Every structure is written in C-alpha cells, then in structure tokens.
Amino acid sequence: MPLKRWQKITLLVLAAAIGITIACTPLILPAIGFGAGGIVAGSVAAGIQAGFLGGAVPAGSLFALLQSIGALGAPGAFIGIGTTISVGAIAALSWDYCKDALVRFFREGEGARLLELITGGAADSHERLHAE
C-alpha cells in the first residue's frame, strides 16, 4: 500500500531532523559534557552519570556510546553522514512539493521554449528525450 502524502512528509521531516542531529553531534556532545578527556565535571553529562547511573556506566548503553564518541572528538564522518541524510530528505521533500510546478514549467511555460531551443526545435524532441 503506497504511503499517503502526509506520511511521506512526516518521514522526510523525521529523516531531516535525524540527519541534522547527527551532523551537529560534534557541537552537541562537548556542550553537554562529553569531552575528549572524559566526562566534564559539573556538566549535564556528569549530572546524568551521578544522578541516574550512580556513577557506573553500563557497557553498551547509550551513555557509554556518547562517552566513546565524545572521547574520539566526534569525527568528521558524523558531519558528512548527517549532512547527507538531511540534504537527501530535504531534497525529496522539496521535490514532492515542486515537481508539479516544474512539470508545468517545462510542458507549458518558458521551460517548453527552453527545451525546444536545447533540442533544436524538433517536434518530437520532448518524447525522444523521455524515451531514451
């Protein structure tokens, strides 16, 4: 069953938000106390570790993962991966909104004349381009 338009939009906005969060990881983690030298004293991360975890960090937990990423200095791969996810989701969302206008532009508007100039004015050039 195909997704409804609102479902597509919801998924794309969620993907963009996840991508932006991943891309911002190098800024977020140090700001909340996951530093290269470990948990920063007096930070949000220190408060979570002391208050909720009782000082012990369970292996494999989200806190342990964030601690490891913070210690690595959140490599540039996060920025690349997050940006790719965000840009892809935003492009897909934009296409969903703009495709009808672009089709009209190239079939009926100035784009039709531009396409005619590009293809040398052949009457069936539009069909030939889409057949290939």
N, C-alpha and C positions, 0 to 999 in steps of 0.2 A: 504494500500500500504506500503510495507516494506521500511525502510529507506535505503538510499544508504550509502556506506561506509564513504564517506566524511561527510555526515550528522551526522552519529554516532560519528565520531571523533570530529566534531565541538561541539556536545552536551556534550561529555565526557570532552573535554578540558574546556568548559564553566563551567561544574559542578565542575571540579577540581579547577578552579580559584575562584569560589564562595566559595567552602569549605576552601580553603587557606585563603581567605579574612576573613571568619567567624572565623577561628582558630586564626588569627592574631589580631582580634579585641582587646584583652587585651593589645596589644602593640601599636596599631594604635591610638585608642581613646585618651589615655593620651598624646601621642606625638603631637597630633594636638590641644590639649587644652580642652578636655572633662575630667575633673578631678573629683575625689571623692567629692571635696568641691564645685563643680560647674564649670563654665567656667573659665579658667585660663586667667588672664589679659595679653594682648599683644600676645595672641596665634592666630593661624589660626581660631579657633572656635570663639574667641572674635571678630575678624575682620569680619567674616561672619555674626555674630549676629548684630554687629553695622552697617555694610555696606549694607547688603541685607535685613535684617529683621527689621531695625530701632530700635533695642533694644528689641522688643517684639517677643516672640516665640509663634507661633500659636500652640494651643493644638492639639495633634495628628500628628504633622508634623514630617518629618524625623529628623530635628534638635532636636525636643523635645525627640524623641526616643533615639537618640545618647546621649543627655544630661542625660536621665534616666539611660542608660546603663553605661555611664561614672561614674555617681554617685554611682552606685552599685559596681563599681570596675570591671566591665566586668567579671562575674562569670566564673568559670572553665567549665561550660556547653558549652560555646562558643568554647572552645578549643576541647572538646570532639565531639561536633556536627560537627564542621568544619573539624576536622581530619577524622571523619568517612566518610563524603561526599567526601573529597579529596582522601582518600585511596580507597574508593569504585570506584570512577571514574577512577583513575589511574590503578587500578587492571583490570577493564573492558576494558580499552584502551589497556593495556598490553596483556590481553587475546586475544583481537581481532587481535593483531599483531603476537602473539606467538602460537596460537592454531594449525595452520597447521604444524609448525615445531615440536610441541610436539606430535601430532598425528603420524607424520612420524617417530619420535624417538621411540615411543612405538610400532609401527607396523613393522618397517623395521630395525631400528638401534639397538644400545646397549640396549635400553629400552625393545625390544622384548625379548632379552635374560634374562633381569632382571625380566620381567613379568613371563617368563617361570620358573625361579628359585622360585619366590614367590608362584606361583600356583602349584608347584610340577611337572611341565613339562607335564601336561595333554594337549593333542592335542586340545581339545575344551575349554580350560580354559578361553581363552580370550572371547569367545562367552558367556560362562556361567557367567562371571563377568558382562557383559553388559546386560544380560537377567534378572538379579536379580533386 
